[in-house]
């Protein structure tokens, strides 16, 4: 009779230990999902900032060198060399007036189920 009670106690102890391990795994997984989401957000933000900087650099170069390419119409860029998947970049430069030009940069960056879209206007002084 004593052997049966001892085996029952060990079985309950093992089941309780497995349940505690399951709860710990659940808590750790939730924390890692939050970290993964935050790292994806930081990556997308950095990619978006790089795209905006690239678009503005292109626009400034064209404006200062007097090139008429891309004025008053959107210019889409092939950005496959940047190794950012599911990304678009389009820049529209308005004809310069009074020593300034308005530049609109449209960018879109995606990763997994997150997507950042940016449509901002900038002013470049000549």
C-alpha positions as CSV (number, residue, x, y, z in Angstrom):
1,X,0.0,0.0,0.0
2,X,2.8,2.4,0.8
3,X,4.5,1.8,-2.6
4,X,1.2,2.8,-4.4
5,X,1.0,6.0,-2.4
6,X,4.6,6.9,-3.1
7,X,4.1,6.3,-6.9
8,X,1.0,8.4,-6.9
9,X,2.9,11.3,-5.2
10,X,5.7,11.1,-7.7
11,X,3.2,11.1,-10.6
12,X,1.5,14.2,-9.2
13,X,4.9,15.9,-8.7
14,X,5.9,15.1,-12.3
15,X,2.6,16.5,-13.7
16,X,2.9,19.6,-11.6
17,X,6.5,20.1,-12.8
18,X,5.4,19.7,-16.4
19,X,2.6,22.3,-15.9
20,X,5.0,24.8,-14.4
21,X,7.5,24.3,-17.3
22,X,4.6,24.9,-19.7
23,X,3.7,28.2,-18.0
24,X,7.3,29.3,-18.1
25,X,7.6,28.6,-21.8
26,X,4.3,30.5,-22.4
27,X,5.7,33.6,-20.5
28,X,9.1,33.4,-22.3
29,X,7.4,33.0,-25.7
30,X,5.2,36.1,-25.2
31,X,8.3,38.1,-24.2
32,X,10.2,37.0,-27.3
33,X,7.3,37.9,-29.6
34,X,7.3,41.4,-28.2
35,X,11.1,41.7,-28.8
36,X,10.7,40.3,-32.3
37,X,7.9,42.8,-33.1
38,X,10.1,45.7,-31.8
39,X,13.1,44.6,-33.8
40,X,11.0,44.4,-37.0
41,X,9.7,47.9,-36.3
42,X,13.2,49.2,-35.8
43,X,14.4,47.5,-39.0
44,X,11.5,48.9,-41.0
45,X,12.1,52.4,-39.6
46,X,15.8,52.3,-40.5
47,X,15.0,51.1,-44.0
48,X,12.4,53.8,-44.4
49,X,14.9,56.5,-43.3
50,X,17.5,55.1,-45.8
51,X,15.0,55.3,-48.6
52,X,14.0,58.8,-47.8
53,X,17.6,59.9,-47.6
54,X,18.4,58.2,-50.9
55,X,15.4,59.9,-52.6
56,X,16.4,63.3,-51.2
57,X,20.0,62.9,-52.3
58,X,18.9,62.1,-55.8
59,X,16.5,65.0,-55.9
60,X,19.2,67.4,-54.6
61,X,21.7,66.2,-57.1
62,X,19.3,66.7,-60.0
63,X,18.1,70.1,-58.9
64,X,21.7,71.5,-58.3
65,X,23.0,70.1,-61.6
66,X,20.1,71.6,-63.5
67,X,18.8,68.3,-64.8
68,X,15.1,68.3,-65.8
69,X,14.7,64.6,-65.2
70,X,11.9,63.9,-62.7
71,X,10.5,67.4,-62.5
72,X,6.7,67.6,-62.0
73,X,6.3,63.8,-62.4
74,X,6.9,60.9,-60.1
75,X,10.1,58.9,-60.7
76,X,10.1,55.3,-59.4
77,X,13.4,53.7,-58.5
78,X,14.7,50.2,-58.8
79,X,16.0,49.5,-55.3
80,X,16.8,45.8,-55.6
81,X,20.5,46.5,-54.9
82,X,19.6,47.7,-51.4
83,X,18.4,44.1,-50.5
84,X,15.2,45.3,-48.9
85,X,12.4,43.0,-49.9
86,X,8.9,44.3,-50.7
87,X,9.9,48.0,-50.9
88,X,9.1,50.9,-53.2
89,X,10.5,54.4,-53.6
90,X,9.1,57.2,-55.7
91,X,10.2,60.9,-55.8
92,X,8.5,63.9,-57.3
93,X,10.4,67.1,-57.7
94,X,8.4,70.3,-58.5
95,X,10.0,72.8,-60.7
96,X,12.3,75.0,-58.6
97,X,10.9,78.5,-57.8
98,X,12.5,81.3,-55.8
99,X,15.6,79.3,-55.1
100,X,13.7,76.4,-53.5
101,X,12.2,73.2,-54.8
102,X,9.5,71.0,-53.2
103,X,10.3,67.3,-53.2
104,X,7.7,64.6,-52.4
105,X,9.1,61.3,-51.3
106,X,6.8,58.2,-51.3
107,X,8.2,55.1,-49.7
108,X,6.8,51.8,-48.6
109,X,8.6,49.1,-46.7
110,X,7.2,45.7,-45.5
111,X,8.4,42.8,-43.5
112,X,6.2,39.9,-42.4
113,X,2.8,41.5,-41.6
114,X,4.2,45.0,-40.8
115,X,4.1,47.7,-43.4
116,X,5.4,51.3,-43.2
117,X,4.3,53.8,-45.7
118,X,5.6,57.3,-45.8
119,X,4.5,60.2,-48.0
120,X,6.3,63.4,-47.0
121,X,7.2,66.7,-48.6
122,X,10.5,68.4,-48.2
123,X,12.0,71.7,-49.4
124,X,15.4,71.8,-50.9
125,X,17.2,75.2,-51.1
126,X,19.4,75.8,-54.1
